[in-house]
């Protein structure tokens, strides 16, 4: 079993910054990716925001490129999402995900991010 604890959500202002953290614990062995997804209000799906693979390769959604930065601490099994230049459309519930394979993954409980003045 794997447990994911997210923190850092809340209210941010347009143009401002927030930082999310997700600490993973439990059976953390092997090669795994760590990433952030978000579910916007009224949308049923969770969309990829950013992910960092076990080798350090990063992928970003086009909508956040140049504004968000994902990083991971392999000693602490923690992934971070630095969100700068926030926009109202970044408002969503953000979920951490740890992935070993197509059918082997875990989700965090989600943390609300609201961007509003």
FIROLO-199686 format. One record per atom (N, C-alpha, C): residue in three letters; residue number from 1; x, y, z. Coordinates in Angstrom, 2 decimals. Layout:
! residues N
{rest = ALA nr = NUM c1 = X c2 = Y c3 = Z} $
...
This chain:
! residues 117
{rest = UNK nr = 1 c1 = 0.83 c2 = -1.20 c3 = 0.00} $
{rest = UNK nr = 1 c1 = 0.00 c2 = 0.00 c3 = 0.00} $
{rest = UNK nr = 1 c1 = 0.87 c2 = 1.24 c3 = 0.00} $
{rest = UNK nr = 2 c1 = 0.31 c2 = 2.29 c3 = -0.58} $
{rest = UNK nr = 2 c1 = 1.01 c2 = 3.57 c3 = -0.66} $
{rest = UNK nr = 2 c1 = 0.07 c2 = 4.65 c3 = -0.14} $
{rest = UNK nr = 3 c1 = 0.62 c2 = 5.56 c3 = 0.64} $
{rest = UNK nr = 3 c1 = -0.15 c2 = 6.69 c3 = 1.14} $
{rest = UNK nr = 3 c1 = 0.44 c2 = 7.98 c3 = 0.57} $
{rest = UNK nr = 4 c1 = -0.44 c2 = 8.85 c3 = 0.13} $
{rest = UNK nr = 4 c1 = -0.03 c2 = 10.15 c3 = -0.42} $
{rest = UNK nr = 4 c1 = -0.67 c2 = 11.25 c3 = 0.42} $
{rest = UNK nr = 5 c1 = 0.14 c2 = 12.17 c3 = 0.88} $
{rest = UNK nr = 5 c1 = -0.35 c2 = 13.30 c3 = 1.68} $
{rest = UNK nr = 5 c1 = 0.00 c2 = 14.59 c3 = 0.95} $
{rest = UNK nr = 6 c1 = -1.03 c2 = 15.29 c3 = 0.55} $
{rest = UNK nr = 6 c1 = -0.85 c2 = 16.54 c3 = -0.20} $
{rest = UNK nr = 6 c1 = -1.00 c2 = 17.74 c3 = 0.74} $
{rest = UNK nr = 7 c1 = -0.32 c2 = 18.81 c3 = 0.38} $
{rest = UNK nr = 7 c1 = -0.45 c2 = 20.05 c3 = 1.14} $
{rest = UNK nr = 7 c1 = -0.12 c2 = 21.22 c3 = 0.24} $
{rest = UNK nr = 8 c1 = -0.52 c2 = 22.41 c3 = 0.68} $
{rest = UNK nr = 8 c1 = -0.12 c2 = 23.62 c3 = -0.01} $
{rest = UNK nr = 8 c1 = -1.20 c2 = 24.29 c3 = -0.84} $
{rest = UNK nr = 9 c1 = -2.37 c2 = 23.71 c3 = -0.93} $
{rest = UNK nr = 9 c1 = -3.43 c2 = 24.36 c3 = -1.70} $
{rest = UNK nr = 9 c1 = -3.98 c2 = 25.56 c3 = -0.95} $
{rest = UNK nr = 10 c1 = -4.97 c2 = 26.20 c3 = -1.55} $
{rest = UNK nr = 10 c1 = -5.58 c2 = 27.34 c3 = -0.91} $
{rest = UNK nr = 10 c1 = -5.95 c2 = 28.40 c3 = -1.92} $
{rest = UNK nr = 11 c1 = -6.02 c2 = 29.62 c3 = -1.44} $
{rest = UNK nr = 11 c1 = -6.42 c2 = 30.75 c3 = -2.27} $
{rest = UNK nr = 11 c1 = -5.19 c2 = 31.49 c3 = -2.76} $
{rest = UNK nr = 12 c1 = -5.12 c2 = 31.69 c3 = -4.07} $
{rest = UNK nr = 12 c1 = -4.05 c2 = 32.47 c3 = -4.66} $
{rest = UNK nr = 12 c1 = -4.64 c2 = 33.59 c3 = -5.50} $
{rest = UNK nr = 13 c1 = -3.88 c2 = 34.64 c3 = -5.65} $
{rest = UNK nr = 13 c1 = -4.33 c2 = 35.77 c3 = -6.44} $
{rest = UNK nr = 13 c1 = -3.83 c2 = 35.65 c3 = -7.87} $
{rest = UNK nr = 14 c1 = -4.57 c2 = 36.19 c3 = -8.83} $
{rest = UNK nr = 14 c1 = -4.07 c2 = 36.20 c3 = -10.20} $
{rest = UNK nr = 14 c1 = -2.69 c2 = 36.84 c3 = -10.26} $
{rest = UNK nr = 15 c1 = -1.78 c2 = 36.16 c3 = -10.92} $
{rest = UNK nr = 15 c1 = -0.40 c2 = 36.62 c3 = -10.98} $
{rest = UNK nr = 15 c1 = 0.46 c2 = 36.18 c3 = -9.82} $
{rest = UNK nr = 16 c1 = -0.16 c2 = 35.58 c3 = -8.83} $
{rest = UNK nr = 16 c1 = 0.56 c2 = 35.14 c3 = -7.65} $
{rest = UNK nr = 16 c1 = 1.11 c2 = 33.73 c3 = -7.77} $
{rest = UNK nr = 17 c1 = 1.54 c2 = 33.19 c3 = -6.64} $
{rest = UNK nr = 17 c1 = 2.17 c2 = 31.87 c3 = -6.61} $
{rest = UNK nr = 17 c1 = 1.63 c2 = 31.02 c3 = -5.48} $
{rest = UNK nr = 18 c1 = 1.66 c2 = 29.74 c3 = -5.72} $
{rest = UNK nr = 18 c1 = 1.37 c2 = 28.74 c3 = -4.70} $
{rest = UNK nr = 18 c1 = 2.30 c2 = 27.56 c3 = -4.94} $
{rest = UNK nr = 19 c1 = 2.56 c2 = 26.80 c3 = -3.88} $
{rest = UNK nr = 19 c1 = 3.40 c2 = 25.61 c3 = -4.00} $
{rest = UNK nr = 19 c1 = 2.70 c2 = 24.43 c3 = -3.37} $
{rest = UNK nr = 20 c1 = 2.57 c2 = 23.38 c3 = -4.14} $
{rest = UNK nr = 20 c1 = 1.96 c2 = 22.14 c3 = -3.66} $
{rest = UNK nr = 20 c1 = 3.05 c2 = 21.12 c3 = -3.34} $
{rest = UNK nr = 21 c1 = 2.78 c2 = 20.31 c3 = -2.34} $
{rest = UNK nr = 21 c1 = 3.68 c2 = 19.22 c3 = -1.98} $
{rest = UNK nr = 21 c1 = 2.88 c2 = 17.94 c3 = -1.85} $
{rest = UNK nr = 22 c1 = 3.52 c2 = 16.83 c3 = -2.17} $
{rest = UNK nr = 22 c1 = 2.88 c2 = 15.53 c3 = -2.02} $
{rest = UNK nr = 22 c1 = 3.95 c2 = 14.55 c3 = -1.54} $
{rest = UNK nr = 23 c1 = 3.75 c2 = 14.05 c3 = -0.33} $
{rest = UNK nr = 23 c1 = 4.69 c2 = 13.10 c3 = 0.25} $
{rest = UNK nr = 23 c1 = 4.12 c2 = 11.69 c3 = 0.17} $
{rest = UNK nr = 24 c1 = 4.90 c2 = 10.79 c3 = -0.39} $
{rest = UNK nr = 24 c1 = 4.48 c2 = 9.41 c3 = -0.56} $
{rest = UNK nr = 24 c1 = 5.19 c2 = 8.53 c3 = 0.45} $
{rest = UNK nr = 25 c1 = 4.46 c2 = 7.57 c3 = 0.99} $
{rest = UNK nr = 25 c1 = 5.05 c2 = 6.63 c3 = 1.93} $
{rest = UNK nr = 25 c1 = 4.43 c2 = 5.25 c3 = 1.71} $
{rest = UNK nr = 26 c1 = 5.11 c2 = 4.25 c3 = 2.26} $
{rest = UNK nr = 26 c1 = 4.62 c2 = 2.89 c3 = 2.09} $
{rest = UNK nr = 26 c1 = 5.55 c2 = 2.09 c3 = 1.21} $
{rest = UNK nr = 27 c1 = 4.99 c2 = 1.29 c3 = 0.35} $
{rest = UNK nr = 27 c1 = 5.74 c2 = 0.37 c3 = -0.49} $
{rest = UNK nr = 27 c1 = 6.30 c2 = 1.08 c3 = -1.72} $
{rest = UNK nr = 28 c1 = 7.23 c2 = 1.99 c3 = -1.46} $
{rest = UNK nr = 28 c1 = 7.79 c2 = 2.81 c3 = -2.53} $
{rest = UNK nr = 28 c1 = 9.06 c2 = 2.18 c3 = -3.08} $
{rest = UNK nr = 29 c1 = 8.89 c2 = 1.13 c3 = -3.87} $
{rest = UNK nr = 29 c1 = 10.05 c2 = 0.47 c3 = -4.46} $
{rest = UNK nr = 29 c1 = 9.88 c2 = 0.45 c3 = -5.97} $
{rest = UNK nr = 30 c1 = 10.99 c2 = 0.30 c3 = -6.65} $
{rest = UNK nr = 30 c1 = 10.94 c2 = 0.26 c3 = -8.10} $
{rest = UNK nr = 30 c1 = 10.97 c2 = 1.66 c3 = -8.71} $
{rest = UNK nr = 31 c1 = 10.75 c2 = 1.68 c3 = -10.03} $
{rest = UNK nr = 31 c1 = 10.76 c2 = 2.95 c3 = -10.74} $
{rest = UNK nr = 31 c1 = 9.33 c2 = 3.45 c3 = -10.90} $
{rest = UNK nr = 32 c1 = 9.11 c2 = 4.69 c3 = -10.52} $
{rest = UNK nr = 32 c1 = 7.76 c2 = 5.22 c3 = -10.59} $
{rest = UNK nr = 32 c1 = 7.79 c2 = 6.69 c3 = -10.97} $
{rest = UNK nr = 33 c1 = 6.72 c2 = 7.10 c3 = -11.59} $
{rest = UNK nr = 33 c1 = 6.54 c2 = 8.51 c3 = -11.94} $
{rest = UNK nr = 33 c1 = 5.72 c2 = 9.18 c3 = -10.85} $
{rest = UNK nr = 34 c1 = 5.93 c2 = 10.47 c3 = -10.70} $
{rest = UNK nr = 34 c1 = 5.14 c2 = 11.27 c3 = -9.76} $
{rest = UNK nr = 34 c1 = 4.60 c2 = 12.46 c3 = -10.52} $
{rest = UNK nr = 35 c1 = 3.34 c2 = 12.75 c3 = -10.29} $
{rest = UNK nr = 35 c1 = 2.76 c2 = 13.84 c3 = -11.07} $
{rest = UNK nr = 35 c1 = 1.59 c2 = 14.50 c3 = -10.39} $
{rest = UNK nr = 36 c1 = 1.14 c2 = 15.56 c3 = -11.02} $
{rest = UNK nr = 36 c1 = -0.02 c2 = 16.32 c3 = -10.56} $
{rest = UNK nr = 36 c1 = -1.07 c2 = 16.38 c3 = -11.66} $
{rest = UNK nr = 37 c1 = -2.29 c2 = 16.15 c3 = -11.28} $
{rest = UNK nr = 37 c1 = -3.43 c2 = 16.27 c3 = -12.18} $
{rest = UNK nr = 37 c1 = -4.40 c2 = 17.25 c3 = -11.54} $
{rest = UNK nr = 38 c1 = -5.32 c2 = 17.75 c3 = -12.33} $
{rest = UNK nr = 38 c1 = -6.32 c2 = 18.64 c3 = -11.75} $
{rest = UNK nr = 38 c1 = -7.69 c2 = 18.39 c3 = -12.38} $
{rest = UNK nr = 39 c1 = -8.70 c2 = 18.65 c3 = -11.58} $
{rest = UNK nr = 39 c1 = -10.08 c2 = 18.52 c3 = -12.02} $
{rest = UNK nr = 39 c1 = -10.74 c2 = 19.87 c3 = -11.83} $
{rest = UNK nr = 40 c1 = -11.04 c2 = 20.50 c3 = -12.94} $
{rest = UNK nr = 40 c1 = -11.64 c2 = 21.83 c3 = -12.90} $
{rest = UNK nr = 40 c1 = -13.12 c2 = 21.73 c3 = -12.53} $
{rest = UNK nr = 41 c1 = -13.69 c2 = 22.81 c3 = -12.02} $
{rest = UNK nr = 41 c1 = -15.12 c2 = 22.79 c3 = -11.67} $
{rest = UNK nr = 41 c1 = -16.00 c2 = 22.42 c3 = -12.85} $
{rest = UNK nr = 42 c1 = -16.92 c2 = 21.50 c3 = -12.62} $
{rest = UNK nr = 42 c1 = -17.85 c2 = 21.11 c3 = -13.65} $
{rest = UNK nr = 42 c1 = -17.32 c2 = 20.12 c3 = -14.66} $
{rest = UNK nr = 43 c1 = -16.07 c2 = 19.73 c3 = -14.55} $
{rest = UNK nr = 43 c1 = -15.49 c2 = 18.76 c3 = -15.48} $
{rest = UNK nr = 43 c1 = -15.32 c2 = 17.41 c3 = -14.80} $
{rest = UNK nr = 44 c1 = -15.64 c2 = 16.35 c3 = -15.49} $
{rest = UNK nr = 44 c1 = -15.59 c2 = 15.03 c3 = -14.85} $
{rest = UNK nr = 44 c1 = -14.20 c2 = 14.42 c3 = -14.81} $
{rest = UNK nr = 45 c1 = -13.31 c2 = 14.87 c3 = -15.70} $
{rest = UNK nr = 45 c1 = -12.02 c2 = 14.19 c3 = -15.79} $
{rest = UNK nr = 45 c1 = -10.93 c2 = 14.96 c3 = -15.05} $
{rest = UNK nr = 46 c1 = -9.90 c2 = 14.22 c3 = -14.76} $
{rest = UNK nr = 46 c1 = -8.68 c2 = 14.80 c3 = -14.20} $
{rest = UNK nr = 46 c1 = -7.67 c2 = 14.91 c3 = -15.33} $
{rest = UNK nr = 47 c1 = -7.15 c2 = 16.10 c3 = -15.52} $
{rest = UNK nr = 47 c1 = -6.20 c2 = 16.34 c3 = -16.59} $
{rest = UNK nr = 47 c1 = -4.78 c2 = 16.45 c3 = -16.04} $
{rest = UNK nr = 48 c1 = -3.84 c2 = 15.94 c3 = -16.81} $
{rest = UNK nr = 48 c1 = -2.44 c2 = 16.06 c3 = -16.42} $
{rest = UNK nr = 48 c1 = -2.03 c2 = 17.52 c3 = -16.36} $
{rest = UNK nr = 49 c1 = -1.37 c2 = 17.88 c3 = -15.28} $
{rest = UNK nr = 49 c1 = -0.75 c2 = 19.20 c3 = -15.15} $
{rest = UNK nr = 49 c1 = 0.74 c2 = 19.07 c3 = -15.44} $
{rest = UNK nr = 50 c1 = 1.38 c2 = 18.18 c3 = -14.71} $
{rest = UNK nr = 50 c1 = 2.81 c2 = 17.96 c3 = -14.88} $
{rest = UNK nr = 50 c1 = 3.19 c2 = 16.64 c3 = -14.24} $
{rest = UNK nr = 51 c1 = 4.22 c2 = 16.01 c3 = -14.77} $
{rest = UNK nr = 51 c1 = 4.72 c2 = 14.79 c3 = -14.21} $
{rest = UNK nr = 51 c1 = 6.24 c2 = 14.75 c3 = -14.34} $
{rest = UNK nr = 52 c1 = 6.86 c2 = 14.01 c3 = -13.42} $
{rest = UNK nr = 52 c1 = 8.30 c2 = 13.79 c3 = -13.51} $
{rest = UNK nr = 52 c1 = 8.53 c2 = 12.30 c3 = -13.41} $
{rest = UNK nr = 53 c1 = 9.19 c2 = 11.76 c3 = -14.41} $
{rest = UNK nr = 53 c1 = 9.43 c2 = 10.33 c3 = -14.48} $
{rest = UNK nr = 53 c1 = 10.60 c2 = 9.93 c3 = -13.57} $
{rest = UNK nr = 54 c1 = 10.79 c2 = 8.64 c3 = -13.43} $
{rest = UNK nr = 54 c1 = 11.82 c2 = 8.16 c3 = -12.51} $
{rest = UNK nr = 54 c1 = 13.21 c2 = 8.65 c3 = -12.91} $
{rest = UNK nr = 55 c1 = 13.44 c2 = 8.83 c3 = -14.20} $
{rest = UNK nr = 55 c1 = 14.75 c2 = 9.30 c3 = -14.66} $
{rest = UNK nr = 55 c1 = 14.90 c2 = 10.81 c3 = -14.64} $
{rest = UNK nr = 56 c1 = 13.85 c2 = 11.51 c3 = -14.24} $
{rest = UNK nr = 56 c1 = 13.92 c2 = 12.96 c3 = -14.14} $
{rest = UNK nr = 56 c1 = 13.29 c2 = 13.72 c3 = -15.30} $
{rest = UNK nr = 57 c1 = 12.86 c2 = 13.01 c3 = -16.33} $
{rest = UNK nr = 57 c1 = 12.20 c2 = 13.68 c3 = -17.45} $
{rest = UNK nr = 57 c1 = 10.86 c2 = 14.26 c3 = -16.98} $
{rest = UNK nr = 58 c1 = 10.58 c2 = 15.48 c3 = -17.41} $
{rest = UNK nr = 58 c1 = 9.35 c2 = 16.15 c3 = -17.02} $
{rest = UNK nr = 58 c1 = 8.45 c2 = 16.38 c3 = -18.23} $
{rest = UNK nr = 59 c1 = 7.15 c2 = 16.34 c3 = -17.98} $
{rest = UNK nr = 59 c1 = 6.15 c2 = 16.65 c3 = -18.99} $
{rest = UNK nr = 59 c1 = 5.16 c2 = 17.64 c3 = -18.39} $
{rest = UNK nr = 60 c1 = 4.74 c2 = 18.60 c3 = -19.20} $
{rest = UNK nr = 60 c1 = 3.80 c2 = 19.62 c3 = -18.75} $
{rest = UNK nr = 60 c1 = 2.64 c2 = 19.75 c3 = -19.73} $
{rest = UNK nr = 61 c1 = 1.50 c2 = 20.10 c3 = -19.18} $
{rest = UNK nr = 61 c1 = 0.39 c2 = 20.50 c3 = -20.03} $
{rest = UNK nr = 61 c1 = 0.76 c2 = 21.83 c3 = -20.68} $
{rest = UNK nr = 62 c1 = 0.31 c2 = 22.02 c3 = -21.91} $
{rest = UNK nr = 62 c1 = 0.64 c2 = 23.27 c3 = -22.61} $
{rest = UNK nr = 62 c1 = 0.18 c2 = 24.50 c3 = -21.83} $
{rest = UNK nr = 63 c1 = -0.94 c2 = 24.36 c3 = -21.14} $
{rest = UNK nr = 63 c1 = -1.53 c2 = 25.51 c3 = -20.45} $
{rest = UNK nr = 63 c1 = -0.69 c2 = 26.00 c3 = -19.27} $
{rest = UNK nr = 64 c1 = 0.25 c2 = 25.18 c3 = -18.80} $
{rest = UNK nr = 64 c1 = 1.04 c2 = 25.59 c3 = -17.63} $
{rest = UNK nr = 64 c1 = 2.53 c2 = 25.74 c3 = -17.94} $
{rest = UNK nr = 65 c1 = 2.93 c2 = 25.43 c3 = -19.16} $
{rest = UNK nr = 65 c1 = 4.33 c2 = 25.54 c3 = -19.52} $
{rest = UNK nr = 65 c1 = 4.82 c2 = 26.97 c3 = -19.32} $
{rest = UNK nr = 66 c1 = 5.98 c2 = 27.10 c3 = -18.70} $
{rest = UNK nr = 66 c1 = 6.55 c2 = 28.41 c3 = -18.44} $
{rest = UNK nr = 66 c1 = 6.04 c2 = 29.05 c3 = -17.16} $
{rest = UNK nr = 67 c1 = 5.01 c2 = 28.48 c3 = -16.56} $
{rest = UNK nr = 67 c1 = 4.46 c2 = 29.04 c3 = -15.31} $
{rest = UNK nr = 67 c1 = 4.62 c2 = 28.08 c3 = -14.14} $
{rest = UNK nr = 68 c1 = 4.47 c2 = 26.81 c3 = -14.38} $
{rest = UNK nr = 68 c1 = 4.55 c2 = 25.80 c3 = -13.32} $
{rest = UNK nr = 68 c1 = 5.85 c2 = 25.01 c3 = -13.46} $
{rest = UNK nr = 69 c1 = 6.38 c2 = 24.60 c3 = -12.32} $
{rest = UNK nr = 69 c1 = 7.59 c2 = 23.76 c3 = -12.32} $
{rest = UNK nr = 69 c1 = 7.38 c2 = 22.59 c3 = -11.37} $
{rest = UNK nr = 70 c1 = 7.60 c2 = 21.40 c3 = -11.87} $
{rest = UNK nr = 70 c1 = 7.50 c2 = 20.21 c3 = -11.05} $
{rest = UNK nr = 70 c1 = 8.89 c2 = 19.72 c3 = -10.69} $
{rest = UNK nr = 71 c1 = 9.02 c2 = 19.22 c3 = -9.47} $
{rest = UNK nr = 71 c1 = 10.30 c2 = 18.66 c3 = -9.03} $
{rest = UNK nr = 71 c1 = 10.02 c2 = 17.53 c3 = -8.04} $
{rest = UNK nr = 72 c1 = 11.01 c2 = 16.68 c3 = -7.85} $
{rest = UNK nr = 72 c1 = 10.82 c2 = 15.59 c3 = -6.91} $
{rest = UNK nr = 72 c1 = 12.08 c2 = 15.37 c3 = -6.09} $
{rest = UNK nr = 73 c1 = 11.88 c2 = 14.95 c3 = -4.86} $
{rest = UNK nr = 73 c1 = 12.97 c2 = 14.60 c3 = -3.96} $
{rest = UNK nr = 73 c1 = 12.90 c2 = 13.09 c3 = -3.78} $
{rest = UNK nr = 74 c1 = 13.84 c2 = 12.38 c3 = -4.39} $
{rest = UNK nr = 74 c1 = 13.80 c2 = 10.92 c3 = -4.37} $
{rest = UNK nr = 74 c1 = 14.14 c2 = 10.33 c3 = -3.00} $
{rest = UNK nr = 75 c1 = 14.79 c2 = 11.08 c3 = -2.17} $
{rest = UNK nr = 75 c1 = 15.08 c2 = 10.60 c3 = -0.82} $
{rest = UNK nr = 75 c1 = 13.81 c2 = 10.67 c3 = 0.03} $
{rest = UNK nr = 76 c1 = 13.08 c2 = 11.75 c3 = -0.09} $
{rest = UNK nr = 76 c1 = 11.86 c2 = 11.93 c3 = 0.69} $
{rest = UNK nr = 76 c1 = 10.62 c2 = 11.39 c3 = -0.02} $
{rest = UNK nr = 77 c1 = 10.78 c2 = 10.92 c3 = -1.26} $
{rest = UNK nr = 77 c1 = 9.62 c2 = 10.48 c3 = -2.05} $
{rest = UNK nr = 77 c1 = 8.54 c2 = 11.55 c3 = -2.06} $
{rest = UNK nr = 78 c1 = 8.95 c2 = 12.75 c3 = -2.33} $
{rest = UNK nr = 78 c1 = 8.05 c2 = 13.90 c3 = -2.34} $
{rest = UNK nr = 78 c1 = 8.13 c2 = 14.60 c3 = -3.68} $
{rest = UNK nr = 79 c1 = 6.97 c2 = 15.01 c3 = -4.17} $
{rest = UNK nr = 79 c1 = 6.91 c2 = 15.77 c3 = -5.41} $
{rest = UNK nr = 79 c1 = 6.31 c2 = 17.14 c3 = -5.12} $
{rest = UNK nr = 80 c1 = 6.85 c2 = 18.14 c3 = -5.78} $
{rest = UNK nr = 80 c1 = 6.43 c2 = 19.52 c3 = -5.56} $
{rest = UNK nr = 80 c1 = 5.91 c2 = 20.10 c3 = -6.88} $
{rest = UNK nr = 81 c1 = 5.00 c2 = 21.04 c3 = -6.76} $
{rest = UNK nr = 81 c1 = 4.54 c2 = 21.79 c3 = -7.92} $
{rest = UNK nr = 81 c1 = 4.57 c2 = 23.27 c3 = -7.56} $
{rest = UNK nr = 82 c1 = 5.52 c2 = 23.98 c3 = -8.13} $
{rest = UNK nr = 82 c1 = 5.60 c2 = 25.42 c3 = -7.96} $
{rest = UNK nr = 82 c1 = 4.76 c2 = 26.08 c3 = -9.03} $
{rest = UNK nr = 83 c1 = 3.75 c2 = 26.82 c3 = -8.61} $
{rest = UNK nr = 83 c1 = 2.81 c2 = 27.44 c3 = -9.54} $
{rest = UNK nr = 83 c1 = 2.97 c2 = 28.95 c3 = -9.47} $
{rest = UNK nr = 84 c1 = 3.44 c2 = 29.53 c3 = -10.54} $
{rest = UNK nr = 84 c1 = 3.63 c2 = 30.98 c3 = -10.64} $
{rest = UNK nr = 84 c1 = 2.68 c2 = 31.56 c3 = -11.69} $
{rest = UNK nr = 85 c1 = 2.56 c2 = 32.86 c3 = -11.67} $
{rest = UNK nr = 85 c1 = 1.69 c2 = 33.56 c3 = -12.64} $
{rest = UNK nr = 85 c1 = 0.32 c2 = 32.91 c3 = -12.71} $
{rest = UNK nr = 86 c1 = -0.26 c2 = 32.69 c3 = -11.56} $
{rest = UNK nr = 86 c1 = -1.54 c2 = 32.00 c3 = -11.49} $
{rest = UNK nr = 86 c1 = -2.62 c2 = 32.74 c3 = -12.26} $
{rest = UNK nr = 87 c1 = -3.52 c2 = 31.94 c3 = -12.83} $
{rest = UNK nr = 87 c1 = -4.65 c2 = 32.48 c3 = -13.57} $
{rest = UNK nr = 87 c1 = -5.94 c2 = 31.90 c3 = -12.98} $
{rest = UNK nr = 88 c1 = -7.05 c2 = 32.61 c3 = -13.13} $
{rest = UNK nr = 88 c1 = -8.32 c2 = 32.06 c3 = -12.62} $
{rest = UNK nr = 88 c1 = -8.63 c2 = 30.67 c3 = -13.17} $
{rest = UNK nr = 89 c1 = -8.22 c2 = 30.40 c3 = -14.40} $
{rest = UNK nr = 89 c1 = -8.49 c2 = 29.09 c3 = -14.98} $
{rest = UNK nr = 89 c1 = -7.64 c2 = 27.98 c3 = -14.38} $
{rest = UNK nr = 90 c1 = -6.72 c2 = 28.31 c3 = -13.50} $
{rest = UNK nr = 90 c1 = -5.98 c2 = 27.28 c3 = -12.76} $
{rest = UNK nr = 90 c1 = -6.79 c2 = 26.76 c3 = -11.58} $
{rest = UNK nr = 91 c1 = -7.91 c2 = 27.38 c3 = -11.31} $
{rest = UNK nr = 91 c1 = -8.77 c2 = 26.93 c3 = -10.22} $
{rest = UNK nr = 91 c1 = -9.23 c2 = 25.50 c3 = -10.46} $
{rest = UNK nr = 92 c1 = -8.96 c2 = 24.63 c3 = -9.50} $
{rest = UNK nr = 92 c1 = -9.29 c2 = 23.21 c3 = -9.65} $
{rest = UNK nr = 92 c1 = -8.93 c2 = 22.48 c3 = -8.35} $
{rest = UNK nr = 93 c1 = -9.35 c2 = 21.25 c3 = -8.29} $
{rest = UNK nr = 93 c1 = -8.82 c2 = 20.36 c3 = -7.26} $
{rest = UNK nr = 93 c1 = -7.60 c2 = 19.67 c3 = -7.86} $
{rest = UNK nr = 94 c1 = -6.49 c2 = 19.77 c3 = -7.17} $
{rest = UNK nr = 94 c1 = -5.23 c2 = 19.20 c3 = -7.66} $
{rest = UNK nr = 94 c1 = -4.97 c2 = 17.88 c3 = -6.95} $
{rest = UNK nr = 95 c1 = -4.66 c2 = 16.86 c3 = -7.75} $
{rest = UNK nr = 95 c1 = -4.43 c2 = 15.51 c3 = -7.22} $
{rest = UNK nr = 95 c1 = -3.00 c2 = 15.07 c3 = -7.54} $
{rest = UNK nr = 96 c1 = -2.37 c2 = 14.52 c3 = -6.56} $
{rest = UNK nr = 96 c1 = -1.07 c2 = 13.90 c3 = -6.74} $
{rest = UNK nr = 96 c1 = -1.29 c2 = 12.45 c3 = -7.19} $
{rest = UNK nr = 97 c1 = -0.42 c2 = 11.98 c3 = -8.06} $
{rest = UNK nr = 97 c1 = -0.52 c2 = 10.60 c3 = -8.54} $
{rest = UNK nr = 97 c1 = 0.88 c2 = 9.99 c3 = -8.62} $
{rest = UNK nr = 98 c1 = 1.00 c2 = 8.78 c3 = -8.13} $
{rest = UNK nr = 98 c1 = 2.24 c2 = 8.02 c3 = -8.24} $
{rest = UNK nr = 98 c1 = 1.95 c2 = 6.79 c3 = -9.09} $
{rest = UNK nr = 99 c1 = 2.77 c2 = 6.58 c3 = -10.11} $
{rest = UNK nr = 99 c1 = 2.47 c2 = 5.56 c3 = -11.11} $
{rest = UNK nr = 99 c1 = 3.64 c2 = 4.63 c3 = -11.32} $
{rest = UNK nr = 100 c1 = 3.34 c2 = 3.31 c3 = -11.21} $
{rest = UNK nr = 100 c1 = 4.32 c2 = 2.30 c3 = -11.58} $
{rest = UNK nr = 100 c1 = 4.00 c2 = 1.73 c3 = -12.97} $
{rest = UNK nr = 101 c1 = 2.74 c2 = 1.65 c3 = -13.28} $
{rest = UNK nr = 101 c1 = 2.34 c2 = 1.08 c3 = -14.55} $
{rest = UNK nr = 101 c1 = 0.91 c2 = 1.48 c3 = -14.86} $
{rest = UNK nr = 102 c1 = 0.42 c2 = 0.97 c3 = -15.98} $
{rest = UNK nr = 102 c1 = -0.91 c2 = 1.36 c3 = -16.45} $
{rest = UNK nr = 102 c1 = -1.98 c2 = 1.04 c3 = -15.41} $
{rest = UNK nr = 103 c1 = -1.82 c2 = -0.08 c3 = -14.74} $
{rest = UNK nr = 103 c1 = -2.84 c2 = -0.49 c3 = -13.76} $
{rest = UNK nr = 103 c1 = -2.30 c2 = -0.46 c3 = -12.33} $
{rest = UNK nr = 104 c1 = -1.21 c2 = 0.22 c3 = -12.12} $
{rest = UNK nr = 104 c1 = -0.57 c2 = 0.26 c3 = -10.80} $
{rest = UNK nr = 104 c1 = -0.26 c2 = 1.70 c3 = -10.45} $
{rest = UNK nr = 105 c1 = -1.17 c2 = 2.34 c3 = -9.77} $
{rest = UNK nr = 105 c1 = -1.00 c2 = 3.74 c3 = -9.43} $
{rest = UNK nr = 105 c1 = -1.83 c2 = 4.06 c3 = -8.19} $
{rest = UNK nr = 106 c1 = -1.53 c2 = 5.19 c3 = -7.58} $
{rest = UNK nr = 106 c1 = -2.25 c2 = 5.66 c3 = -6.42} $
{rest = UNK nr = 106 c1 = -2.51 c2 = 7.15 c3 = -6.58} $
{rest = UNK nr = 107 c1 = -3.66 c2 = 7.58 c3 = -6.05} $
{rest = UNK nr = 107 c1 = -4.04 c2 = 8.98 c3 = -6.06} $
{rest = UNK nr = 107 c1 = -3.99 c2 = 9.55 c3 = -4.64} $
{rest = UNK nr = 108 c1 = -3.66 c2 = 10.82 c3 = -4.55} $
{rest = UNK nr = 108 c1 = -3.84 c2 = 11.53 c3 = -3.29} $
{rest = UNK nr = 108 c1 = -5.29 c2 = 11.93 c3 = -3.12} $
{rest = UNK nr = 109 c1 = -5.57 c2 = 12.55 c3 = -1.98} $
{rest = UNK nr = 109 c1 = -6.95 c2 = 12.90 c3 = -1.65} $
{rest = UNK nr = 109 c1 = -7.41 c2 = 14.18 c3 = -2.35} $
{rest = UNK nr = 110 c1 = -6.49 c2 = 14.93 c3 = -2.90} $
{rest = UNK nr = 110 c1 = -6.84 c2 = 16.16 c3 = -3.59} $
{rest = UNK nr = 110 c1 = -6.71 c2 = 17.38 c3 = -2.69} $
{rest = UNK nr = 111 c1 = -6.31 c2 = 18.48 c3 = -3.28} $
{rest = UNK nr = 111 c1 = -6.22 c2 = 19.74 c3 = -2.55} $
{rest = UNK nr = 111 c1 = -6.78 c2 = 20.85 c3 = -3.44} $
{rest = UNK nr = 112 c1 = -7.61 c2 = 21.68 c3 = -2.86} $
{rest = UNK nr = 112 c1 = -8.28 c2 = 22.73 c3 = -3.62} $
{rest = UNK nr = 112 c1 = -7.34 c2 = 23.91 c3 = -3.86} $
{rest = UNK nr = 113 c1 = -7.29 c2 = 24.36 c3 = -5.09} $
{rest = UNK nr = 113 c1 = -6.59 c2 = 25.59 c3 = -5.45} $
{rest = UNK nr = 113 c1 = -7.61 c2 = 26.53 c3 = -6.09} $
{rest = UNK nr = 114 c1 = -7.74 c2 = 27.70 c3 = -5.51} $
{rest = UNK nr = 114 c1 = -8.66 c2 = 28.70 c3 = -6.03} $
{rest = UNK nr = 114 c1 = -7.87 c2 = 29.97 c3 = -6.34} $
{rest = UNK nr = 115 c1 = -8.01 c2 = 30.43 c3 = -7.56} $
{rest = UNK nr = 115 c1 = -7.32 c2 = 31.65 c3 = -7.98} $
{rest = UNK nr = 115 c1 = -8.37 c2 = 32.73 c3 = -8.21} $
{rest = UNK nr = 116 c1 = -8.32 c2 = 33.71 c3 = -7.36} $
{rest = UNK nr = 116 c1 = -9.34 c2 = 34.77 c3 = -7.42} $
{rest = UNK nr = 116 c1 = -8.82 c2 = 36.00 c3 = -6.72} $
{rest = UNK nr = 117 c1 = -9.27 c2 = 37.17 c3 = -7.20} $
{rest = UNK nr = 117 c1 = -8.90 c2 = 38.42 c3 = -6.53} $
{rest = UNK nr = 117 c1 = -9.99 c2 = 38.81 c3 = -5.54} $
